[in-house]
Amino acid sequence: METTKNDIESQKGNDRLAASLFAEVLIADQLSRNLISQALPRGMQISHFSVLNLLSHVNEERTPAQLAEAFHITRGAMTNTLSRLEWAGHIHIRPDWDDARRKFVSISPAGRAARDAAIASFMPLITEVVQDIGAERVRLALPVLRELRRRLDVGNQ
């Protein structure tokens, strides 16, 4: 099959569009992380909040390996985060009674309170951004962003 000049131009346009999309996503990610980091309660990092938020939503125990997989990070990095959360009293880590090599992680009442305080600290900032953009425009963007996330997550399932 012969490649035409229009095919090449179309591909170049798609390449530019893809580059623009990913540049915007990366910049938005960096700026939103910065906004949230500055608003989090003292001593809490985004990684800590993220684990507490997931445990709060699923409302059941997870193994450190399951948490590492959920966040696409190494087990060592998750172990470090969990150690800090346990030290702060935000999670409970217990052994698996059937397999002593495994552990289970759950959110503690203090962890749930810390998560709620974190949300209360940054939610007004996020709500203001959505109001400035316009709720209808945000609703229109969400399906595209969700599909992008699903497509990028294909290799990690």
ABEGO torsion letter per residue (X at the ends): XBBBAAAAAAAAAAAAAAAAAAAAAAAAAAAAAAAAAAABBBGBBAAAAAAAAAAAAAGBBBBAAAAAAAAGBBAAAAAAAAAAAAAAGABBBBBBAABAABBBBBBBAAAAAAAAAAAAAAAAAAAAAAAAAEAAAAAAAAAAAAAAAAAAAAAAX
